[in-house]
Amino acid sequence: MKKKTVICVISLLFVLILCSCHTRTAEDAQTDIAQIEHPDIIFQKVNYTIGQTGLFPIYITADSIEVYNKENQTIVSGMTFVQKDKTGSIVMTGSCDEAIIETTTNAAQLTGNVILNRPGDELSIEADDLNFDYKNQQIKTDKTVILKYNKGNVINATGLTCDFKASVYEFDKINEGTIAL
């Protein structure tokens, strides 16, 4: 009886071993690994500056920055930033959970708890997702935003296009608002 049990157990182990085999080669596994995108450089707890000729630079502090040279992208996590004019006055501040910056144009997609403040305009914008065109100083989203301005005015809207150079703010749909007179 014990002999039959031992033969059954060995047979079962043999079947399990055969079932776990696969036909992939080490070369196939290397190909899969090579297809995974890896950053060229990773920085932790870092300060980073974005700048273009004729525009005020943006100074970034981040938990991490991953640079992908081939894709012309930089992914910034846990970001806060400040933009100052030539006299050192603050033009804009903000924060977000993550930003994907296109490094040839410095355009950025800001996501997660996005907050932008423009002290000179007494303006604050809160959203989950914003696209920031650094060169043209414009932001755009098709998602819900809260815009606060002039100490007490609040607009909750869906879809926003802002041209900071011209101080023009356009909404796709205003959901509700409070305007203090």
C-alpha positions as a LaTeX table, in Angstrom:
\begin{tabular}{lrrr}
\hline
Residue & $x$ (\AA) & $y$ (\AA) & $z$ (\AA) \\
\hline
Met1 & 0.00 & 0.00 & 0.00 \\
Lys2 & 2.83 & 2.35 & 0.82 \\
Lys3 & 4.50 & 1.54 & $-2.50$ \\
Lys4 & 1.36 & 2.60 & $-4.42$ \\
Thr5 & 1.16 & 5.87 & $-2.46$ \\
Val6 & 4.80 & 6.67 & $-3.17$ \\
Ile7 & 4.32 & 5.96 & $-6.89$ \\
Cys8 & 1.19 & 8.19 & $-6.97$ \\
Val9 & 3.01 & 11.05 & $-5.24$ \\
Ile10 & 6.00 & 10.78 & $-7.59$ \\
Ser11 & 3.68 & 10.66 & $-10.61$ \\
Leu12 & 1.78 & 13.70 & $-9.35$ \\
Leu13 & 5.02 & 15.66 & $-8.82$ \\
Phe14 & 6.18 & 14.72 & $-12.31$ \\
Val15 & 2.90 & 15.98 & $-13.85$ \\
Leu16 & 3.15 & 19.25 & $-11.87$ \\
Ile17 & 6.72 & 19.80 & $-13.02$ \\
Leu18 & 5.73 & 19.21 & $-16.66$ \\
Cys19 & 2.77 & 21.59 & $-16.37$ \\
Ser20 & 4.98 & 24.36 & $-15.02$ \\
Cys21 & 7.39 & 24.22 & $-17.96$ \\
His22 & 7.19 & 26.81 & $-20.72$ \\
Thr23 & 8.80 & 27.34 & $-24.10$ \\
Arg24 & 10.16 & 30.85 & $-23.51$ \\
Thr25 & 13.87 & 31.25 & $-23.93$ \\
Ala26 & 16.22 & 33.49 & $-21.98$ \\
Glu27 & 16.45 & 35.64 & $-25.12$ \\
Asp28 & 12.65 & 36.17 & $-25.06$ \\
Ala29 & 12.85 & 37.26 & $-21.43$ \\
Gln30 & 15.67 & 39.73 & $-22.26$ \\
Thr31 & 13.55 & 41.17 & $-25.10$ \\
Asp32 & 10.65 & 41.74 & $-22.67$ \\
Ile33 & 12.95 & 43.49 & $-20.19$ \\
Ala34 & 14.43 & 45.68 & $-22.94$ \\
Gln35 & 10.93 & 46.88 & $-23.91$ \\
Ile36 & 10.25 & 48.28 & $-20.43$ \\
Glu37 & 10.97 & 52.01 & $-20.37$ \\
His38 & 13.52 & 53.01 & $-17.77$ \\
Pro39 & 14.48 & 56.59 & $-16.96$ \\
Asp40 & 17.92 & 57.79 & $-17.99$ \\
Ile41 & 18.33 & 59.64 & $-14.69$ \\
Ile42 & 16.40 & 59.59 & $-11.40$ \\
Phe43 & 16.75 & 62.36 & $-8.82$ \\
Gln44 & 15.32 & 62.24 & $-5.29$ \\
Lys45 & 14.48 & 65.34 & $-3.19$ \\
Val46 & 15.62 & 67.80 & $-5.83$ \\
Asn47 & 15.39 & 71.39 & $-7.07$ \\
Tyr48 & 14.96 & 71.89 & $-10.82$ \\
Thr49 & 14.64 & 75.01 & $-12.99$ \\
Ile50 & 12.65 & 75.35 & $-16.22$ \\
Gly51 & 13.51 & 78.29 & $-18.41$ \\
Gln52 & 13.25 & 79.64 & $-21.93$ \\
Thr53 & 14.61 & 82.84 & $-23.44$ \\
Gly54 & 12.30 & 85.77 & $-22.79$ \\
Leu55 & 10.27 & 83.99 & $-20.07$ \\
Phe56 & 10.64 & 84.04 & $-16.30$ \\
Pro57 & 12.05 & 80.74 & $-15.04$ \\
Ile58 & 10.04 & 78.32 & $-12.91$ \\
Tyr59 & 11.82 & 76.91 & $-9.86$ \\
Ile60 & 10.64 & 73.41 & $-8.93$ \\
Thr61 & 11.10 & 71.44 & $-5.72$ \\
Ala62 & 10.17 & 67.77 & $-6.02$ \\
Asp63 & 10.18 & 64.45 & $-4.22$ \\
Ser64 & 11.51 & 62.79 & $-7.38$ \\
Ile65 & 12.33 & 63.56 & $-10.99$ \\
Glu66 & 12.73 & 60.94 & $-13.71$ \\
Val67 & 14.33 & 62.06 & $-16.98$ \\
Tyr68 & 13.58 & 60.18 & $-20.22$ \\
Asn69 & 15.92 & 61.69 & $-22.84$ \\
Lys70 & 14.74 & 59.59 & $-25.80$ \\
Glu71 & 11.08 & 60.52 & $-25.17$ \\
Asn72 & 11.92 & 64.19 & $-24.36$ \\
Gln73 & 10.01 & 63.85 & $-21.09$ \\
Thr74 & 10.62 & 64.52 & $-17.45$ \\
Ile75 & 8.25 & 63.09 & $-14.84$ \\
Val76 & 8.13 & 65.08 & $-11.62$ \\
Ser77 & 6.46 & 63.66 & $-8.49$ \\
Gly78 & 5.44 & 65.61 & $-5.38$ \\
Met79 & 6.04 & 68.97 & $-7.05$ \\
Thr80 & 5.82 & 72.51 & $-5.74$ \\
Phe81 & 6.98 & 75.47 & $-7.81$ \\
Val82 & 7.40 & 79.22 & $-7.91$ \\
Gln83 & 7.85 & 81.62 & $-10.83$ \\
Lys84 & 9.38 & 85.04 & $-10.13$ \\
Asp85 & 9.81 & 88.08 & $-12.35$ \\
Lys86 & 13.13 & 89.90 & $-12.86$ \\
Thr87 & 12.62 & 91.93 & $-9.65$ \\
Gly88 & 12.04 & 88.77 & $-7.59$ \\
Ser89 & 8.30 & 89.31 & $-7.17$ \\
Ile90 & 6.25 & 86.12 & $-7.29$ \\
Val91 & 4.31 & 85.72 & $-10.52$ \\
Met92 & 2.92 & 82.24 & $-9.84$ \\
Thr93 & 3.16 & 79.41 & $-7.30$ \\
Gly94 & 1.67 & 75.96 & $-7.34$ \\
Ser95 & 1.78 & 72.30 & $-6.57$ \\
Cys96 & 0.63 & 68.94 & $-7.90$ \\
Asp97 & 1.09 & 65.24 & $-7.28$ \\
Glu98 & 2.72 & 64.64 & $-10.66$ \\
Ala99 & 3.80 & 66.55 & $-13.75$ \\
Ile100 & 4.89 & 65.23 & $-17.12$ \\
Ile101 & 7.05 & 67.89 & $-18.75$ \\
Glu102 & 7.80 & 67.81 & $-22.48$ \\
Thr103 & 11.44 & 68.91 & $-22.36$ \\
Thr104 & 11.69 & 70.52 & $-25.81$ \\
Thr105 & 8.82 & 72.98 & $-25.17$ \\
Asn106 & 8.47 & 72.80 & $-21.35$ \\
Ala107 & 4.74 & 72.19 & $-21.78$ \\
Ala108 & 3.46 & 70.20 & $-18.81$ \\
Gln109 & 0.53 & 68.03 & $-17.87$ \\
Leu110 & $-0.13$ & 68.55 & $-14.14$ \\
Thr111 & $-2.20$ & 65.89 & $-12.38$ \\
Gly112 & $-3.50$ & 65.20 & $-8.89$ \\
Asn113 & $-4.38$ & 67.98 & $-6.44$ \\
Val114 & $-3.28$ & 70.74 & $-8.80$ \\
Ile115 & $-3.16$ & 74.22 & $-7.27$ \\
Leu116 & $-2.00$ & 77.36 & $-9.10$ \\
Asn117 & $-1.81$ & 80.79 & $-7.44$ \\
Arg118 & $-1.18$ & 84.11 & $-9.16$ \\
Pro119 & $-0.80$ & 86.64 & $-6.32$ \\
Gly120 & $-0.71$ & 89.68 & $-8.63$ \\
Asp121 & $-4.09$ & 88.73 & $-10.08$ \\
Glu122 & $-5.45$ & 87.60 & $-6.67$ \\
Leu123 & $-6.24$ & 84.31 & $-8.42$ \\
Ser124 & $-6.19$ & 80.66 & $-7.35$ \\
Ile125 & $-7.05$ & 77.65 & $-9.52$ \\
Glu126 & $-7.69$ & 74.14 & $-8.16$ \\
Ala127 & $-8.12$ & 71.08 & $-10.39$ \\
Asp128 & $-7.29$ & 67.41 & $-10.75$ \\
Asp129 & $-5.72$ & 67.86 & $-14.19$ \\
Leu130 & $-4.29$ & 70.89 & $-16.05$ \\
Asn131 & $-2.20$ & 71.30 & $-19.18$ \\
Phe132 & 0.29 & 74.17 & $-18.89$ \\
Asp133 & 1.78 & 75.75 & $-22.02$ \\
Tyr134 & 4.85 & 77.47 & $-20.58$ \\
Lys135 & 5.85 & 79.27 & $-23.78$ \\
Asn136 & 2.44 & 80.90 & $-24.29$ \\
Gln137 & 1.65 & 81.15 & $-20.55$ \\
Gln138 & $-1.67$ & 79.34 & $-20.95$ \\
Ile139 & $-3.45$ & 76.56 & $-19.10$ \\
Lys140 & $-6.27$ & 74.33 & $-20.26$ \\
Thr141 & $-8.42$ & 71.52 & $-18.92$ \\
Asp142 & $-11.69$ & 69.85 & $-19.83$ \\
Lys143 & $-12.17$ & 68.68 & $-16.23$ \\
Thr144 & $-13.78$ & 70.37 & $-13.21$ \\
Val145 & $-11.94$ & 73.40 & $-11.79$ \\
Ile146 & $-12.46$ & 75.83 & $-8.95$ \\
Leu147 & $-11.31$ & 79.37 & $-9.65$ \\
Lys148 & $-11.08$ & 81.81 & $-6.73$ \\
Tyr149 & $-10.36$ & 85.50 & $-7.31$ \\
Asn150 & $-10.60$ & 88.95 & $-5.75$ \\
Lys151 & $-11.01$ & 87.67 & $-2.16$ \\
Gly152 & $-14.40$ & 85.96 & $-2.14$ \\
Asn153 & $-15.37$ & 85.24 & $-5.72$ \\
Val154 & $-15.53$ & 81.52 & $-6.53$ \\
Ile155 & $-16.43$ & 79.78 & $-9.78$ \\
Asn156 & $-16.86$ & 76.02 & $-10.04$ \\
Ala157 & $-16.73$ & 75.07 & $-13.71$ \\
Thr158 & $-16.10$ & 72.28 & $-16.16$ \\
Gly159 & $-13.47$ & 73.12 & $-18.76$ \\
Leu160 & $-11.15$ & 76.10 & $-18.48$ \\
Thr161 & $-8.80$ & 77.92 & $-20.82$ \\
Cys162 & $-6.60$ & 80.66 & $-19.33$ \\
Asp163 & $-4.31$ & 83.04 & $-21.15$ \\
Phe164 & $-2.20$ & 84.55 & $-18.38$ \\
Lys165 & $-0.54$ & 87.08 & $-20.72$ \\
Ala166 & $-3.90$ & 88.58 & $-21.68$ \\
Ser167 & $-5.64$ & 87.81 & $-18.34$ \\
Val168 & $-8.44$ & 85.99 & $-20.19$ \\
Tyr169 & $-10.28$ & 83.13 & $-18.48$ \\
Glu170 & $-12.85$ & 81.11 & $-20.47$ \\
Phe171 & $-15.05$ & 78.31 & $-19.11$ \\
Asp172 & $-16.80$ & 75.57 & $-21.09$ \\
Lys173 & $-19.58$ & 75.35 & $-18.49$ \\
Ile174 & $-20.05$ & 77.19 & $-15.20$ \\
Asn175 & $-21.54$ & 74.78 & $-12.66$ \\
Glu176 & $-21.97$ & 77.31 & $-9.84$ \\
Gly177 & $-20.37$ & 80.42 & $-8.45$ \\
Thr178 & $-20.30$ & 83.09 & $-5.79$ \\
Ile179 & $-19.48$ & 86.68 & $-6.65$ \\
Ala180 & $-18.94$ & 89.14 & $-3.82$ \\
Leu181 & $-19.96$ & 92.71 & $-4.55$ \\
\hline
\end{tabular}
